[in-house]
Amino acid sequence: MSEKVIFNFFEPNTVVKSMCDFFNIEYEQMKKFIQENLDDTIENLENNFMETFNINDQFKDSDNCYIRLKHITTCNDNLESIKSYGLRDLVFLLKKEESFLNKFLKEREIKIIYKEKRIIICGKSYKLKMNYNMNELDDDEIERNFEIIYSKLYKDKGEIEAFLRGADNQITQYSMVRHAPEILQNIDNILRRLHSSTNLVYDWSHISSFQGYILEFDVPISKLSNGNDLLVNCFSTLQGNNSEKYAAIKNGTEIRFENLKIQKL
């Protein structure tokens, strides 16, 4: 295998060259394989490719294979926190007392105590867990959103999610992340059930310095916990699948500010 190679699934016409560069395959050989096999199933394409070119699966953990990703984020500090810490996962931000997210929640008397798996909201402390007993909190909607928050923080470990494929309009319209971090929507759902007048998503998106961004960057495939099926992504893209697909970046990964390509929404 060669030196660092970037796979950019946002530009399908570059995928064949990236495969040739990464697997050290002559372009004409690769072109011939695609012409003869591309109509097959993804599973067969993957198996036939590895057999034809004598490739084992060690490439799946390669630090030389990079995937280009796009991530939607919103900031109220002119990207100062990302300049200081890099693009970091949700758990990192909640543990960082001085992070803008923590300060924002604290101003509204909300606090997530990560180590203790607790959230303080409307003056009351609640235990965060995956499953609540029937009617434990006397409100199914509250329980459901606490379970979602628990899943984000402890099951998914606050991993950064980003797109590895899809048109910009598909990416920017995804969920509500162009307005606020998803976790604020979950807390809002709880606040409404507790008859609170606080609206976190509205507050976040109406701070005077609010700005949304598309951040583009490259990550080693070994740092992905989802979206790391390289050959599946390659052949799916070559077959013309341009629907949006996301990747999840392993907890603890730092994406430095200087490595980001930044576009305002």
C-alpha positions as CSV (number, residue, x, y, z in Angstrom):
1,M,0.0,0.0,0.0
2,S,1.1,3.5,-0.7
3,E,1.5,6.7,1.4
4,K,-1.4,8.7,2.6
5,V,-4.4,8.6,0.3
6,I,-7.6,10.5,0.7
7,F,-10.9,9.0,-0.4
8,N,-13.4,11.7,-1.3
9,F,-16.8,10.2,-1.9
10,F,-18.3,13.7,-2.5
11,E,-16.4,13.6,-5.8
12,P,-17.2,10.1,-7.3
13,N,-14.8,10.6,-10.3
14,T,-11.8,10.6,-7.9
15,V,-12.6,7.2,-6.3
16,V,-11.0,5.0,-8.9
17,K,-7.7,6.9,-8.7
18,S,-7.8,6.8,-4.9
19,M,-8.3,3.0,-5.0
20,C,-5.4,2.6,-7.5
21,D,-3.1,4.8,-5.4
22,F,-4.0,3.1,-2.1
23,F,-3.9,-0.5,-3.3
24,N,-1.0,0.0,-5.8
25,I,-3.1,-1.2,-8.7
26,E,-2.5,-0.1,-12.3
27,Y,-5.3,2.2,-13.6
28,E,-6.1,0.0,-16.6
29,Q,-6.4,-3.1,-14.4
30,M,-8.8,-1.3,-12.1
31,K,-10.8,0.0,-15.1
32,K,-11.1,-3.5,-16.5
33,F,-12.2,-4.9,-13.2
34,I,-14.9,-2.2,-12.8
35,Q,-16.2,-2.7,-16.4
36,E,-16.6,-6.4,-15.9
37,N,-17.9,-6.5,-12.3
38,L,-19.6,-3.2,-11.4
39,D,-23.2,-4.5,-11.9
40,D,-22.6,-7.2,-9.3
41,T,-23.7,-7.0,-5.6
42,I,-21.6,-4.9,-3.3
43,E,-20.7,-8.1,-1.3
44,N,-19.5,-9.9,-4.4
45,L,-17.6,-6.9,-5.7
46,E,-15.8,-6.6,-2.4
47,N,-14.9,-10.3,-2.3
48,N,-13.9,-10.5,-6.0
49,F,-11.8,-7.3,-5.7
50,M,-9.8,-8.7,-2.7
51,E,-9.3,-12.1,-4.4
52,T,-8.4,-10.6,-7.8
53,F,-5.8,-8.2,-6.4
54,N,-4.6,-10.4,-3.6
55,I,-5.6,-7.9,-0.8
56,N,-6.1,-8.9,2.8
57,D,-8.3,-7.0,5.2
58,Q,-5.4,-5.3,7.1
59,F,-6.1,-2.1,5.2
60,K,-9.2,-1.6,7.4
61,D,-7.0,-0.3,10.2
62,S,-4.6,1.7,8.0
63,D,-3.4,5.1,9.2
64,N,-2.5,5.9,5.6
65,C,-6.1,5.8,4.4
66,Y,-8.0,9.0,5.0
67,I,-11.7,9.7,4.5
68,R,-13.0,13.2,3.6
69,L,-15.9,14.2,5.9
70,K,-18.2,17.2,6.3
71,H,-19.7,18.2,9.6
72,I,-22.4,20.7,10.5
73,T,-21.8,22.8,13.6
74,T,-23.0,26.0,15.1
75,C,-21.0,28.4,17.2
76,N,-21.6,31.5,19.3
77,D,-17.9,32.3,19.9
78,N,-16.6,32.9,16.4
79,L,-15.0,29.4,16.5
80,E,-12.7,30.4,19.4
81,S,-13.4,27.1,21.3
82,I,-12.5,25.1,18.2
83,K,-9.4,27.2,17.7
84,S,-8.4,26.3,21.3
85,Y,-9.4,22.7,21.5
86,G,-10.0,21.5,18.0
87,L,-13.2,19.9,16.9
88,R,-14.0,17.6,19.8
89,D,-16.7,15.2,20.9
90,L,-19.7,16.0,23.0
91,V,-18.3,14.3,26.1
92,F,-15.1,16.4,25.9
93,L,-17.2,19.6,25.8
94,L,-19.4,18.6,28.7
95,K,-16.4,17.7,30.8
96,K,-14.7,21.1,30.0
97,E,-16.2,23.5,32.5
98,E,-15.2,26.5,30.4
99,S,-16.7,25.3,27.1
100,F,-19.4,27.5,25.6
101,L,-21.9,24.7,25.8
102,N,-21.3,24.2,29.5
103,K,-21.6,27.9,30.2
104,F,-24.8,28.2,28.1
105,L,-26.4,25.3,30.1
106,K,-25.2,26.7,33.5
107,E,-26.7,30.1,32.7
108,R,-30.1,28.3,32.4
109,E,-29.5,26.2,35.6
110,I,-28.9,23.0,33.7
111,K,-25.9,20.8,34.3
112,I,-24.9,17.3,33.1
113,I,-22.6,15.6,35.6
114,Y,-21.0,13.1,33.3
115,K,-19.2,10.9,35.9
116,E,-22.3,10.5,38.0
117,K,-24.6,10.0,35.0
118,R,-26.9,12.7,36.3
119,I,-28.6,15.8,34.9
120,I,-29.8,18.7,36.9
121,I,-32.8,20.4,35.3
122,C,-35.5,22.7,36.7
123,G,-33.9,22.4,40.2
124,K,-34.1,18.6,40.3
125,S,-31.5,15.9,39.8
126,Y,-32.3,13.0,37.5
127,K,-30.4,9.8,36.9
128,L,-29.5,9.1,33.3
129,K,-29.8,5.5,32.2
130,M,-30.7,3.4,29.2
131,N,-34.0,1.9,30.4
132,Y,-36.4,3.3,32.9
133,N,-39.0,1.1,34.7
134,M,-42.6,1.5,33.6
135,N,-43.8,4.9,34.6
136,E,-40.7,5.5,36.7
137,L,-40.8,9.2,36.0
138,D,-44.6,9.3,35.3
139,D,-43.9,10.6,31.8
140,D,-43.0,8.5,28.8
141,E,-41.7,11.4,26.8
142,I,-39.3,12.5,29.6
143,E,-38.1,9.0,29.9
144,R,-37.6,8.6,26.2
145,N,-35.5,11.8,26.0
146,F,-33.4,10.9,29.0
147,E,-32.7,7.6,27.3
148,I,-31.7,9.4,24.1
149,I,-29.3,11.6,26.1
150,Y,-27.9,8.6,27.9
151,S,-27.3,6.8,24.5
152,K,-25.6,9.9,23.0
153,L,-23.2,10.2,26.0
154,Y,-22.5,6.7,27.2
155,K,-23.4,4.3,24.5
156,D,-22.2,6.4,21.5
157,K,-19.6,8.2,23.8
158,G,-20.5,11.6,22.4
159,E,-18.9,10.7,19.1
160,I,-18.7,13.4,16.3
161,E,-21.0,12.5,13.4
162,A,-20.1,13.7,10.0
163,F,-21.1,13.0,6.4
164,L,-18.8,11.0,4.1
165,R,-21.2,11.3,1.1
166,G,-24.1,13.5,0.0
167,A,-24.9,16.8,-1.7
168,D,-24.5,19.9,0.3
169,N,-28.2,20.6,0.4
170,Q,-28.8,17.1,1.8
171,I,-26.2,17.8,4.5
172,T,-27.4,21.2,5.5
173,Q,-31.0,20.1,5.8
174,Y,-30.2,17.1,8.0
175,S,-32.0,17.1,11.3
176,M,-31.8,20.4,13.2
177,V,-28.0,20.6,13.7
178,R,-27.8,23.8,11.7
179,H,-29.7,25.5,14.5
180,A,-28.2,24.0,17.7
181,P,-26.5,20.9,19.1
182,E,-29.0,17.9,19.0
183,I,-28.7,17.4,22.7
184,L,-30.4,20.8,23.3
185,Q,-33.4,19.6,21.4
186,N,-33.7,16.6,23.7
187,I,-33.4,18.8,26.8
188,D,-36.0,21.1,25.3
189,N,-38.4,18.2,24.9
190,I,-38.0,17.5,28.7
191,L,-38.4,21.2,29.6
192,R,-41.7,21.4,27.7
193,R,-43.0,18.4,29.7
194,L,-41.9,20.1,32.9
195,H,-43.8,23.2,31.8
196,S,-40.7,25.3,31.6
197,S,-40.6,28.5,29.5
198,T,-37.0,27.9,28.6
199,N,-36.3,27.1,25.0
200,L,-32.6,26.1,24.5
201,V,-32.6,25.7,20.7
202,Y,-34.2,29.2,20.3
203,D,-31.8,30.8,22.8
204,W,-28.8,29.1,21.2
205,S,-29.7,30.1,17.6
206,H,-30.6,33.7,18.6
207,I,-27.4,34.7,20.3
208,S,-26.0,37.7,18.4
209,S,-22.8,35.9,17.5
210,F,-24.5,32.8,16.3
211,Q,-23.2,31.3,13.1
212,G,-23.5,27.9,11.4
213,Y,-20.7,26.2,9.5
214,I,-19.9,23.3,7.3
215,L,-16.5,21.9,8.4
216,E,-14.6,19.8,5.9
217,F,-11.6,17.7,7.0
218,D,-9.9,14.4,6.5
219,V,-9.7,11.6,9.1
220,P,-7.8,8.3,9.1
221,I,-10.2,5.4,8.5
222,S,-8.8,3.8,11.7
223,K,-10.4,6.7,13.7
224,L,-13.9,5.9,12.5
225,S,-16.4,3.7,14.4
226,N,-19.0,3.9,11.6
227,G,-18.6,4.6,7.9
228,N,-15.3,2.6,7.9
229,D,-16.3,0.0,5.3
230,L,-13.9,1.3,2.6
231,L,-14.7,-1.0,-0.2
232,V,-18.4,-0.9,0.4
233,N,-18.3,2.9,0.2
234,C,-16.1,2.8,-2.9
235,F,-18.2,0.4,-4.9
236,S,-21.5,1.9,-3.7
237,T,-20.3,5.3,-4.9
238,L,-19.1,3.9,-8.2
239,Q,-22.5,2.3,-8.7
240,G,-24.0,5.8,-8.5
241,N,-25.3,5.8,-5.0
242,N,-25.1,9.5,-4.0
243,S,-27.5,9.5,-1.1
244,E,-26.3,11.0,2.2
245,K,-24.3,8.7,4.4
246,Y,-22.6,9.5,7.7
247,A,-19.6,8.4,9.6
248,A,-18.9,8.5,13.4
249,I,-15.5,9.5,14.7
250,K,-14.2,7.6,17.7
251,N,-14.4,9.3,21.1
252,G,-11.2,11.2,22.0
253,T,-10.2,12.0,18.4
254,E,-8.9,15.6,18.0
255,I,-9.4,17.4,14.7
256,R,-7.2,20.4,14.8
257,F,-8.5,23.8,13.7
258,E,-5.8,24.2,11.1
259,N,-6.9,21.1,9.4
260,L,-10.4,22.3,8.8
261,K,-11.8,23.8,5.7
262,I,-14.5,26.2,6.9
263,Q,-17.6,27.4,5.1
264,K,-20.3,29.6,6.6
265,L,-24.0,28.4,6.3
